[in-house]
Amino acid sequence: MEVKNTSILKNDPTKKKVEYKNFPMVPRVVFGNGSFDQLGTILMAKRKNSEAPFIFLVDDVFEGKELPYRIPTMFNDRIVFISADEEPKTNQVDVLVQKIRDDFSEIPSGIVGIGGGTIMDLAKAVSIMMNNEGSSYEYQGWDLVKKPSIYHVGIPTISGTGAEVSRTTVLLGPERKLGINSDYTTFDQVVLDPDLTKGVSKEQWFYTGMDCFIHCVESLNGTYLNAFSQSYGEKAYELCKEVFLDGLGETESRDKLMMASWHGGMSIAYSQVGVAHAMSYGLSYLLGVKHGIGNCLVFQYLEEFYPEGVALFKIMQEKHQIELPKGICANLSEDEFETMISVAMGMEPLWENALGKEWRKTITPAKLKSIYEKI
């Protein structure tokens, strides 16, 4: 019997090895109206002992209302009410972390964030900093966190930001607005209860929902697009159109927008956002403009980059009779414009996703200023 020569596959040194990102996902999630009431059972399994509390960071819009009385506190657990009127800051994170360290002899069993994107980001950042030294601003960037965060849970009470599923916590630092992007940022548990989004004002509902819509537009039109991000982005995009164009009933609308937020956040986990987010970071850093409305303020003038998305955005805006503020940048000095532009242009991965590696041929300080001047 003749035996033919067989070749053994070997690594070809002339070929560049492709390394794909190995991102974490939220390992546990519960969805459903009234699912918030399962929180006590969920947390009980994670309690280390009676001296290691759970710290609940709660949007202060709920202070004096029913929700705090439903929080399953035990032993020396603590509820901390936090204003979401401003973007979360690195010094705010540092103060919270130091307060917890000063008040308790043991590291908490976990951090639970109950609120919108601001509270989600604070909960993620505090959980990281409980196990890492220094100031939180030192970890703004990509994959700078060295030690795992403590157990942390996200419970959104408004839908759209995707903060409940993302691997980043976006913070205003002393020099920039930038996320702590790391494998340790992602929540260990998320509770998705659409009932918690009842009572959100129409304007806030729209701005935060448009944050999700813009996530999808930027992801689906980006150079980083792949089958993973596309599958989630397309689903979130369709859900947003149903919610904001089809006149759904309140219950169905809440359910679908919460899932749109989840899918929108997943769509950028393996890709990136783009022009609107990069420029809104400049608005937030200089003027304190909140993230959702900041994206809307910028996106309305981005026909050059996202013509179909902007056209649909304006239809949604008209349908829901949303008037965006005007003249936000009318009286800014040249130095202030330069600050905003510098922050925006510092978001290199976002620009690369939007326009490719040669993005600087299109995006110049003058170009960005011309857009900011319209806002």
N, C-alpha and C positions, 0 to 999 in steps of 0.2 A: 504493500500500500504506500503510495507516494504521499509524503507529508509536505505540504506547501509552506513556504516561509510565512510566518505571521509577524506583524509589526506590533510593537507595544507603544501605546499612545504616551507621549511625553509632553511636558510643558514646552511650548515654543518660546524661547527667550526673546524672539523678535516681536512677539505680540504683547501688547499692553494688557495686563490683567484688569478686568472690570470688577470693581467692588461695589456691590449694591448696599444701600443703607438698610440697616436692620433696626427699624424703629419699633419702639414699644407701643402697645395699645392699652386702653383701659381694660384690665382683666375681668372686672365684674361690673355689670350694669343691670339695673332693674328699671322697667318702664311701665307706667300705667297710672291712671287717675287714682289718687289715694295711696300710691306706693310710698309716699313720705312716711306713713305710719309704720312701715317696716324698719325704719332707721334704728330703733332701739335694739331689735334682734340682730341687725347687721353689726352694730358697734359692740355689742356684748361679746362677740367672739374675738374682738380685737383688743379688749381691755387688758392691760398688763397687770394691774393691781389697783386697789382703791386709792393709792396715792399718785397714780399716773393719770391725770384727768384727760378728758376730751375738751378741746377748746373750740367753741363754735363761733366763727366769724360771720355775723349776720348783718345784712343791709339794714340800716337804721330806719328805712321806710316801714319796717315791720314792728318797730318799737311801740309797745302799748296795744298791739293788735293780737289776734288769735295765734298766729304762727309760733311765736316764741314759747307759748304754753304747751305746744305740741312737741317741742324739742325734748328728747328723752335724756335729760340730765340725771346724773347720779353722783354720789360721793362729792368730790370737790370740782366737778366739771364747771366750766365757766362759759357764759355767753358774753361776747364782746360785740356791741353794736358799732357799725362803721358806716360813715357817710360815703355814698357812692357819687356825690356831686362832682368830685374831681377824679382825674385819672390816678391810679395807684402809683406810689412813689417809692424809691429805694429807701429813703430815710424813714418812711412810714413802716416799711417792712422791718427795718432795723429796730425801731422803737418797740414794735409789737413783740419781736423775738426777745429783746432784752427784758421786757416786762414779764414775759412768761418765765424766763430763766430766774428772774428775781423773786417771783411769787411762788414758785413751786420747786420742791426739792428734787423732783424727778422729771425727766423728759416726758412730755405728754404721751398718752397712748395714741393720740392722733389729732389732726386739725380737720375741721369740717367747715367748708365754705357754703353759705346759703345766701344766694343773691344773684346778681348779674355778673357780667364779665369782670368788673372791678373786684368784686369779692372773690370770684373764682381765681383771679390772678394773685390776689393777696394770700389766699389760702395755699396755693401752690408754692409761692415764694417763701412764706413763713415755714412751711414744712421742709423745704430745702435747707433753709438757714438754721433750723434747729440742730442740724448735724454737720454744718459747715462753718468754718471760721471766717472772721472778717465781716465786711459790709456786703450787702447784696449787690451793690453796683459793680463790685469786682467780678461778678459772675454774669454780667450782661454780655451776651455773645453766644457763640455756638460751642457746646460741649466743654464748658469750663468747670462744671460741677464735678467734684471728685468723690464725694461720699453720698450714698443714697439718702433720700429724704425720709422723714418719718411718715407713717401711714396717714393718708389724707383722702378726704371724700369731697366730691363736688355735687352740689344740689342747685341747679339753675332755677331761678324764678322769673327769668325772661329768656326768650329764645332768639338766637341769631349769631352770637359772637363765636360759637364753636369752642369757647374757652374750656368747656367741660371735657373736651376730647383731645385738645392739642397738647403738644410737648413743649409749649412755651408759656411763659408768664411775662407779659409786656409791662414794663415799668418805666416811669420817668425818673431818670437818674440825674446827677449833677451836670453831666455833659451831654446826654442824649436820651432819647426814648428808644428803648431796645429791649427785646425779650431775653430772659434766661432760657435758652433753648438747650434742653438736655434730656437724656433718657430717664432722668430721675424726676422730671417735672410732672409727667402724666399722673393723673389721679389713679389711686388704687381701686376706688369704687365711685360710681356715679349713680345717683338716683334721679330718674327722669319722671317727674310727676307733672303732667300738663295743668293740673288744677292749681298749681302754685303760680301760674302765670296769669291768673284772673286778676283783673283790676289794673293792669298795666295801661298807661295812657296811650291814646292812639298815636301820638307823635313818637313816643319812645318805642312802641311796638313797630312802627314803620322804620325808624332809624336803625334799630337793632336787626330787624328783619332784612333790611337792605345791606347791612354788613354781611349777612349770609349770602345774599344774592351776588354781591360784589366779589366775595370769596370765589364763588363759582365762575363768574365771568373771567376773573383774572387767572384762575387755575386752568380753565378750559381753553383759554387763548394764549397760554404761556408756553415758552420753549421747553419747560420741564415736564410738559404733559406726557403722561404714560397711561397704560390701560388701567392701572390701579387708581390713580387720581381721577381719571376720566369717568370711571364707573360711579364713583361717589359724587363727583361734581355734577354729572348729568342728572342723577337722581335728585340732588338738592335743588338744582336749577328748576326742574319740573315741579317740585313741591312748592318752591317759592312762587312760581307762576300760578299754581292752583290757589295758594293762600291769598295772593295780592290781586288776582285778576278774576277768579271764578266765583266770588261771592259765597264762600263756604259758610256753614253754620259755625257758631262760636266754638263749640266743642271740637268739631273736626278741624277747624282752623288751628286751634291750640295744639292738637295732637300732631298735625302735619308740619307746623312750623318748628316744633321741638325736634322732630326727626330731620327736617331740613337743616337745622343747626348742627345736628350730629353728623350728618353726611357731608355738610359743607366743611366742617372742621376736619373730617377724615380726608377730604379731597386735597387739602393743602398739606397734610402730613407727609405725603410723598411727592409734593411739588412745591409751590410757593404762591404767594399773592403777587401783586404787581404795582402798577403806577399809582392807583388811588390810595393804597395803603402806605406806600412810601411817602407820598406827599402829605397824607393826613398826619403822619408822625411829626412832620414839621409844624403843622397847625397845633397839634397837641402840646408839643414841647414848648413852643413860644407863647401860645395864647391859652392853653389849657382847654382847648376844644375837645369835647368828649369824642371817643373813637367812632361811634356809629354815625353821628351827625357830621363829623369830620370827613368820613369817607363819602357821605352824600354830597357835601359841599364841593369836594374835589371832583367826584365822578361825573357830575352834571356837565363838566367842561372837557371831558375826555373822549369826545367823538372820534378824534384822530386815531385813538388807540383801540377803542372798543365801540364801534359805531352801533352795532345791533344791541349791545347791552345798554348803552346810554339811551337809545330810543325807547327801549322797553321800560327802563327806569323812569323816564319822563311820563310814560303812559300810566304807570303805577302811581306816581306822584300826583298826577292830575285826578285819577280815579278816587284817591283817598284824600284829596284836597289838602295836601301838605305844602305849606309855604316855608321854604328854606330861608334862613336869615341872610341878609345882604349887607355888604359893606364891612365884612369882618376884617379885611385887610386894607381898608381904605386909607387909614392914617398911619400906616407903618413907616418907620424910617428905613433908610438903605441898610443900616446895620441889622435891623430886625428881619428884613427880607433875606439878608445874607445868612442869618442864623437859621431860619427856616429851610433855606435851600441847602445849607450844609448838612442839616439833620437828614433831610430827604435823600440827598445824594449819597449819604453814608450807608444807605440800605442796599448795598450792592447785590445781594442775592435776589432781591425783589426786582431790581432793574434788569438783571440778567435773565430772570424768568420772563419778564415782559418783552424784552427786546433782543435778547441774545448777548453774547460776549462783547460785541462791539457797540453796546448801548450808549457809550459816551459820545458816539458820533451823532446821535440823535438828541440826547438829553444834555443840555447845557444850562448853566445858571440863568442865562437870559430866557431860555425856554420855560424853565420852571417859574421864573418871576412873572412872565406874561400870563401864566395860568393863575398864580396866586393873586395877581392884581384884579382878576375877575370876581374873586370870592368876596 
